[in-house]
Amino acid sequence: MYKKIYPLSAYLLTALLLSSCSSPDKSDGKKLFGKLSSGEEVYMYTISNNNGLSADIINYGAIVVSLNVPDRSGNADDIIFGFEDLEGYEKDNSFQGSIVGRYGNRIREGKFKIDGTEYQLSLNDGPNHLHGGFKGFNKVLWTVEGHSKNLVKLSYLSADGEEGYPGNVKIEVTYTLTDKNELQIDYKGTTDAVTILNPTSHCYFNLTGNPESSILDHELMINADKFTPVDNTLIPTGEIIPVEGTPMDFREPALIGKRINEDTDQIKYGRGYDHNWVLNDYTGDVRSAATLYDSSSGRFMEVLTDQPGLQFYSGNFLDGSMIGKSGKKYNWRTALCLEAQKYPDSPNKPEFPSAVLKPGEVYKQSTIYKFSTR
């Protein structure tokens, strides 16, 4: 079958021009972060707003390295996990702070069909495909398309066949720190062949600012009446069931630790929470999806998104073997992820919202993490 190919020369020329025009001087909010094992240089871009929020983002994996947010006393702390050097991110297999894709979350046996043609993706999560595979969006060098005081825009061209996915896909991600104290993440994607696309942000949050503190005392609300139960490999069964009467009921704010160890199959399968919630009021517009509160610091985070689902992962596979910033061990349930998305395994579940992207269509997503204190 004939496949149209993007004119890469123009894309590469743009990347080269941007690289040659950019200064490594730290004064412009850009500095060398390190060199990959391949020898390629990776740069860090600092963005900030006028209220004391700042973030550092690197063009490897479009990773958020740090996110500094004031507490109720006005003291800013870094509230996300990560590493102090590039080697940590290059070796990492937990997707710290990155944009993941092409498909965020799991696909059963790494297989799906489009128009009768079956595609086989890499298997990097037991029998399944997870977060784009061994070399997904989190393991590649992105091009920086623009950088200002409060914004950085990155792009990546994912070639046809990468990790088994069809079509050449161009993905753009823009991080903006607004004066409303929002970290806004805007995505845009196009393809030259029918494919699937479902990127998401994989930041690990701990609102205390202390990576040694548990997140079990964080208070979580998820605006969802239903969730998608999973099997023992964390693939959705295809059911959509009410949260009422289950440990998945976060319709009212509740401590994460309150029901995380209940004796139910869903909790056992995930070793805690690692599930997709079916968000209420899905129309394609941005609306409130979840809130997270830490009483010790007073930090309050609201998650807003235009996506139909939200994956809540309670750091169940952090085991202390990972050494993060300041030499701290990242232990069990000391950070959590709130990932806006289409549902896991949607390509194999026609009843789930479709993740198919066709030529001529534009994939768009907006997800916002908004901060305040109480």
N, C-alpha and C positions, 0 to 999 in steps of 0.2 A: 504493500500500500504506500502510495506517495505521501510524504509528510512535508508540509511547509516548514522551513527553517528560518528563524529570526536572522536578520542581518547583523551578525555579531560584531562586525568591524566598527560600526557606528557606536555600538554600546561600549566596546572596549576603548575606542577613541575618547569617548566622554569620560570614562573612568580615568584614563591617563591624564587628560587635561585637568580634571579636578585634583588629581594627586599632585601634579606639578605645580598647581597654583596654591596649594595649601601649605601653610608654614607649620613646622613642628614646634614653634615657640609656644611655651605654656601660657603666655600672656593672652593668646587668642582663644583660650579654653581648649586647646588641643595639645597633647603631648604623646610622645612615644611610650607605649605600654609594654612593648616587648617584641620579640621575634619568635615566630612559629618554628617548629622543628624543620620546616621546609625552607626557612630563611626569610619568609615574608614578614614585613613589618606590620604591627598592629598598633593603632592609635586609640587613645582615650579622649573623649569629648565631654567636657563639663557643661551642663546647662543649669540654670537657676531661675527663680522668680524673685519678686521683690519682698517676699515674706519670710525668707530664711530657709526655703526649701532648695535643695540642689541634688543633682544626680550626675553620675559618671557612667558613660556608655562607651563600649568599645565596638570597633567594626568587625570583630571576630564573633560570630554568632548573634550579632546585634544585641549583645549582652548588657544588661543593667548591672554594673559592678557595685554601685552604691546608691542609696537613696536616703538622704539626710532630712529628717523631719523633726521639728521642735515638739517637745512635750508640753505639758500644761504650765511648766515654769519657764518655757522659752528656750530650753536647752535642746539642741539638735543632736540626734543620734542616727547612726546608720541602721535602718530597720530591715535590711535584706541580707541574706547569706551570700557568700561568694568567696573569692580568693584575692590575695594581694598581688599575685603575679600571673602571667599568661600561662605558665606551665600548669598551674592548677586547673585552669579552664580547659586546656588542651587535653589533659588526662581525665577530666571529670566525666562521669557517665550518669549524673543525676540532673542534668539540664539546668544547672544553676543560672538564674537570671536571664535566660536566653529566650529568643523567639524560636519556637519549635514548629516543625512542619517538614514536608508539605502537609502531612495530616497530623494535627495534634491529637493525642490519645491513641487508643488501640484499634487495630483492625484484625479480625479473627484470621489466623493462619496467614496473614499478610496477603490475602486474596480478595479480589473484587472484580466485577464484570462491568464493562461499559459497552452497550450495543452488541452484546453477545461475545465480546472479546474478553478473555480472562487475563488479568495481570497479576504477576507474582512479585510482591515486595520483599525486601529483606526481613529476616526474622531476628529481632534484637531483644525480644522480651519473652523468653521461653518459646512457646509455639506461635507467638503472635508478633505483629509489627507495632512499634510504639514510637510516637513523636517524630516520624520521618526516617527512622532507621539509624544505621551506624554513622552515616554522614548526612544528617539532616541539616536544616537551616542553622542549627546551633553549632555546627562544626565546620563552617565555611567562612571565607572572608567576604564581607559585604563592601559595597562601594558607598562612600559618603557623598550624597548628592547635594547636601546643604547643611550649614551649621551656623547658628546665631546664639545670642545670649540664652534664650529659653527653648531652643529647638534644635534637633538633629534629625536629618532624613537620610535613610539608608536604603540601598536596593541590592537585589541579588538576582541573577539569572540562573535558574535551575534547569539544566539541560534535559532534553528528552531522554528517558531511560534511567535518570539518576535515582538510585535506590529502587528501581523498578517502575517508577511512575511514568506515564505517557505525557508527551507534550513538553515543549519549551515554555516554562512559566517564568514571568518576571514578577517579582514580589517587591513592593515598597513598604517600608515601615517608617512612620514619623513619630518621634517622641517629643512631646511638648509639655513644659512645666508652666501652667497658667497661674495668673495672680488670684485665681480662685482656689489655689492650693491643690491643683489636680495634676497628676501625671496622666496625660492623655496619650493613648497609643492608637494611631490610625493606620490601617492596613489597606493596600490596594494591590490587586493581582490580575494579570491577564495571561492568556494562553494561546498557542497556535493549534492546539488539538484538544479534543474533549478529554478532560482529566478530572481529578478531585483536588480540592484545596480547602484546608481548614487549619490555618496557623493560629497559635495562641502564645501568650506570654507565660513563662514558667518562673517567675520570681518567687522566692521563698521568703515569706514575711515572718517577722517576730517584732511586734509593736513595742515590746519593752526596750528594744535597743541593746539587749544583753543576750548574746547567742547561747549563753549557758542556762537561760531561763526557759522553762516549759511553756508551750502555747496552750496547755490544758486549762489555764485560768483565763484565757481570752474568751470574750463573749461574742458569739456568732449568731447572726440572723441571715437566713437565705429565703428570698422571696419566691418560694416554690411550694406548691401543694403536692407535687409528685416527684418521683425519681425513677431512674432506670436501674433495676436490680441486675446483678452480675452473676456469672458462674465462677467457678473456683480459679479461673485464669483471668478474671476481671473483665471479661467480655460481656456486654449486655445480653440478657436473654431475649430481648425484644419486647418484654413487657414494660408498661408504664403504670406504676402503682402509687397509691396515696402514701404520703409520709406519715399520716396520722397513725398513732399507735406504734411507731417504730423509732429506733434511735436516730433516724434521718429527719426527724421533725424539728426544724429550726425556724419555723414560721414566726415564732417569738424568740427574742434573744435568749440564748442559753449558753452556759459554760461548755466549752468543747469537751472537757473531761467528764462531764456529768454522765454520759451514756456510752462513752467510747469503748468501754470494755464489756458491754452487755453480751450475753451468751446467745448470739444470733448468727446464722450463717453469713449474712451480709457483712457483719463486723469481722467475723473470722476470715472470710475470703480476702478482705482488704487489710487485715491486721490493724483495723481501725477504719478511718474514713478514707476512701479512695474511689468516690462514686460521682456520677453525673446527676445533677438536679435539673429537673424540667422547669425552667423559669416561667413564672406567671407573666401574662400580658405581652406575649411575643407578637409583635407586629412588624419588626424590622427597624423600629426606632429605639434610640437609647433610652433606657429607663433604669431605675434602681434595682439591682439584683441581690445585693448582700451588704451587710455591715459587719465590722469587726471592731471590738473595743478592748483595750487593756486598761484596767482600773489603776494599775500601779503608776503608769506614766500619764494617763489621761488621753492617750492617743486614740483617735476614732477614725476609722477608714470606711468609706463607702465605695462599693464597686458598682459602676454603672456600665451597661453594655447594650448593644443591639442584637446580641446573639441569643439563641434559644436555650442554651445550656450553660451550666457552670460546674466544673469539676472541683470539688473540695478534696484536697489531699492533705492529710494531717502529719506528714513527715514520718510515716511508719517504717520506712526503709533506711532512715538515718540511723547509724549504729555506732557512731563514735570513731569509725575508722577514717573518716574524712577530716582533714585538718584545714580549717578555713582561716579567715582574717585573724590577725594578731595571735596566730598559733592555737586558736581555740578548736576543740573537738566539736563537731556537729553531731549531737547525740539525738537519741530517739525522741520524736515529737517536740523538737525545739524550734520548728518552723513549719509553716503551712503554705499551700498554694491555693489560689482561687483563679481558675483558668476558664475564661470565657470561650465558648466553642459551639460547634455542632456536636451532636451526641456521638459518643464512641461507636465505632463499627457502623456508622450510618450508611456507608456504601453497600453494606449487605443487609440493610433493614429498610425496605421501601417505605415503611410506615414512619420512619424518622425523617427529620428535615434533611433535604438533599444537600450534599456537598459537591455536586457536579458543577464544573465550570466549563463553558463552551467558548470557542473562538468568537470574538465580537462582544462577549460579556465582560463585565468588570466586577471582580470580587472586591467588596468593601466591608470593613469592620471598624468600629470605634469602641474601645473599651477604656474606661476612666477609673483611676484609683484616686479618690478625693479624700483629703486629710483635714482634720480639725482636732480640737481637744475638748474634753469634758471634765 
